Each structure stands twice: as structure tokens, then as C-alpha cells.
């Protein structure tokens, strides 16, 4: 019985520690709310890191993509909630700024960026997404 408790308890404990570290890594520095529209026309919220550079805000998606990025590709107009304000933007892919935005995100998000690069794979090939205000 004691062995069974260890066999069950250790993986559960490790999973809880991982979830706490993941939450700390992702939420301890600035996070914005990205609102995209799915194929059913419903708004989907995603919490993401953001970087400011040369008058624009940037998001970053991995080379393998994600659900929120798929929704952006289907509809480039999004809403972003930041600092208590929500505004509309169009999204422009800027792969030419990949190294710069990666370096800036590493500086801003420090060990959290390293943690996710380690868990999810390297930061090779990410795509910076430049946000242009809708006027």
C-alpha cells in the first residue's frame, strides 16, 4: 500500500510543481489579453506576452503555430486588452524582426522565457506579430 501511494503521489506532486512553475513563469511579468474570433464567430481570449518596439506592440508565435495564431490567419483583426484598455488592431507578420523581438522578450521575461523555450523546444523560427491600431 505504501508503494502504491508513492507511485501515485510522486507523479501528482511533480505535476503540481510543474503547474506552479508554469504559472509563475507565464504570469509574473506583463501579460495581455488577445481576443480573436473563431470559425463560429465567437470571441476567444488568450493570455500572451507582449513587447514594445519602435512604436508598435509585438506578440510572438512559435514556428509550429497555435490555435490563436490560426484564428489570426483567418481574420487579421483582433482586440487586445492591456493596462485596463481594450483596442482593435490588425496583425502583420514580421519574421524579419525575429531575432530582435526574441532578444527583447528574453530580457523582459528572463527565466520564464527560458523555461518555455526548454519545455516547448527552442526559440528557432518564431514569428513576431506586429499590432497596427485600427482607426
C-alpha positions as CSV (number, residue, x, y, z in Angstrom):
1,X,0.0,0.0,0.0
2,X,2.8,2.4,0.9
3,X,4.5,1.7,-2.5
4,X,1.2,2.4,-4.3
5,X,0.9,5.8,-2.5
6,X,4.4,6.7,-3.7
7,X,3.7,5.5,-7.3
8,X,0.6,7.7,-7.4
9,X,1.8,10.6,-5.2
10,X,5.1,11.4,-6.8
11,X,3.7,12.0,-10.3
12,X,0.9,14.0,-9.0
13,X,3.3,16.1,-6.8
14,X,5.6,16.6,-9.8
15,X,2.7,17.7,-12.0
16,X,1.5,20.2,-9.3
17,X,5.1,21.6,-9.0
18,X,5.3,21.9,-12.8
19,X,1.9,23.8,-13.0
20,X,3.0,26.2,-10.3
21,X,6.3,26.9,-12.0
22,X,4.5,27.3,-15.4
23,X,2.0,29.8,-13.9
24,X,4.8,31.8,-12.2
25,X,6.8,31.8,-15.5
26,X,4.0,33.0,-17.6
27,X,2.1,35.4,-15.3
28,X,4.8,37.2,-13.2
29,X,5.6,39.8,-15.8
30,X,3.2,41.7,-18.1
31,X,0.6,39.6,-19.9
32,X,-2.1,41.0,-22.3
33,X,-5.4,39.5,-23.3
34,X,-5.7,38.8,-27.0
35,X,-9.2,38.4,-28.4
36,X,-9.6,36.6,-31.6
37,X,-12.7,35.3,-33.4
38,X,-13.2,31.6,-34.1
39,X,-14.9,29.9,-37.0
40,X,-18.2,30.1,-35.2
41,X,-17.9,33.9,-34.8
42,X,-17.3,33.6,-31.1
43,X,-14.6,35.6,-29.3
44,X,-11.8,33.6,-27.8
45,X,-9.4,35.1,-25.2
46,X,-5.7,34.1,-24.9
47,X,-3.2,35.5,-22.4
48,X,0.1,36.3,-24.1
49,X,3.3,38.2,-23.6
50,X,3.8,41.5,-25.3
51,X,6.9,43.5,-26.3
52,X,7.0,47.2,-27.4
53,X,9.5,48.2,-30.1
54,X,9.7,51.3,-32.3
55,X,6.1,52.4,-31.7
56,X,4.5,49.0,-32.1
57,X,3.4,46.2,-29.9
58,X,4.6,42.7,-30.7
59,X,3.3,39.2,-29.9
60,X,5.3,36.1,-30.7
61,X,4.1,32.8,-32.1
62,X,6.3,29.7,-32.4
63,X,7.1,28.3,-35.8
64,X,4.7,25.4,-35.2
65,X,1.8,27.9,-34.7
66,X,-1.1,27.7,-32.3
67,X,-4.9,28.0,-32.1
68,X,-4.9,31.7,-31.5
69,X,-2.5,32.2,-34.5
70,X,-4.7,30.1,-36.7
71,X,-7.6,32.4,-35.8
72,X,-5.5,35.4,-36.6
73,X,-4.6,34.0,-40.0
74,X,-8.3,33.6,-40.7
75,X,-9.1,37.1,-39.5
76,X,-6.2,39.6,-39.0
77,X,-8.3,42.0,-37.0
78,X,-8.0,41.4,-33.2
79,X,-8.6,43.1,-29.9
80,X,-6.0,43.5,-27.2
81,X,-6.6,44.2,-23.6
82,X,-3.7,45.9,-22.0
83,X,-3.4,48.1,-18.9
84,X,-7.2,48.2,-18.5
85,X,-7.9,49.3,-22.0
86,X,-9.1,47.3,-25.0
87,X,-8.3,48.4,-28.5
88,X,-8.6,46.9,-32.0
89,X,-5.6,46.0,-34.2
90,X,-4.7,44.4,-37.4
91,X,-1.8,41.9,-37.3
92,X,1.2,41.9,-39.6
93,X,3.7,39.1,-39.5
94,X,7.3,40.4,-39.2
95,X,9.7,37.5,-39.5
96,X,12.5,40.0,-40.2
97,X,12.3,41.1,-36.6
98,X,12.5,37.6,-35.1
99,X,16.0,37.9,-33.6
100,X,15.3,41.4,-32.1
101,X,11.9,40.5,-30.6
102,X,13.3,37.2,-29.2
103,X,16.2,39.0,-27.6
104,X,13.9,41.7,-26.1
105,X,11.4,39.1,-24.8
106,X,14.3,37.2,-23.2
107,X,15.4,40.4,-21.5
108,X,11.9,41.2,-20.3
109,X,10.6,37.8,-19.3
110,X,14.0,36.3,-18.2
111,X,13.8,32.8,-16.7
112,X,10.2,32.5,-17.8
113,X,11.2,32.7,-21.5
114,X,14.0,30.2,-20.9
115,X,11.6,27.9,-19.1
116,X,9.1,27.8,-22.0
117,X,11.9,27.5,-24.6
118,X,13.2,24.5,-22.7
119,X,9.7,22.9,-22.2
120,X,8.3,23.6,-25.7
121,X,11.5,23.4,-27.7
122,X,14.0,26.1,-28.9
123,X,13.0,29.6,-30.0
124,X,14.1,28.9,-33.5
125,X,11.7,30.2,-36.1
126,X,9.3,32.2,-34.0
127,X,7.2,34.8,-35.9
128,X,6.8,38.3,-34.4
129,X,3.4,39.7,-34.9
130,X,3.2,43.5,-35.2
131,X,0.0,45.1,-34.0
132,X,-1.3,48.1,-36.0
133,X,-4.1,50.1,-34.4
134,X,-7.4,50.2,-36.2
135,X,-8.5,53.8,-36.6
